[in-house]
Amino acid sequence: STSLPEYFVVPSSLADQDLKLYSYSFIGRRMPLWSWNHPNGSALVRMANIKDVLQQRRIDQRICNAITRSHPLRSDVYKSDLDKCLPNIQEIQAAHNKLKQLCVNDPFDDTEEKWLSSLENTRWLEYIR
């Protein structure tokens, strides 16, 4: 993949030929990346969607098992589909525009409670949290 770094961490239990084979299954050939490691042993792994729905479970399970075996604490993988729980770019841009309008166009003459309510309605703070 042209969008991946030249070097990245790969679980040692995954063979090179498996990685090459699996890479064709991911959108944009974006193999899972071990992006961050916390001192308590937690790891953040970023992964693109798998194109072939029939192969998805097998490939996903193989990679997750390899990550678990490579994890210092042998912790199970917790998966979260960020496409379902994060806003898309259009929602973020709309929230930012509402925030700008609130800060630039609306005077702070209103009560603090009303202004804070208007701030909350932009959803900007929710998105950047």
C-alpha positions, 0 to 999 in steps of 0.5 A: 500500500502506498499509504502505509509507512515503509516500516511497521510492527507486525505480529511475529506469528504472522508469516510474510506470505500470509501478510502478502496474501491478506493485504489484497483483502483489505481496502487499499491494501491497508494491513493492520497497524500497531499504532500505539502502546500504553504502559499497561500493555494496551495496544491500539491497532488500526485496520481498514475494512476487509473487502471480501465479506466471506473471508472477513471473519477468517482473516479478522480472526487470524490477525486478532489471534496473532495480535493477542499472541504478540501482546505482552499480557496476552490480552484479547482484542477489543474491536470498535468499528469507528465508522459507526461511532465517529462523525464523518468529515461533513458532520465535523465541518458543519459543527465547526461552522456552527461554532464559528458562527456562534463565536463570531456572529452571535454576541455574548449578550445572551445569558451564559446558560443560553450561550452554553446551550447553543455551544452544545447544539453545535456538537463541536465539543462532542466531536473533539472529545 
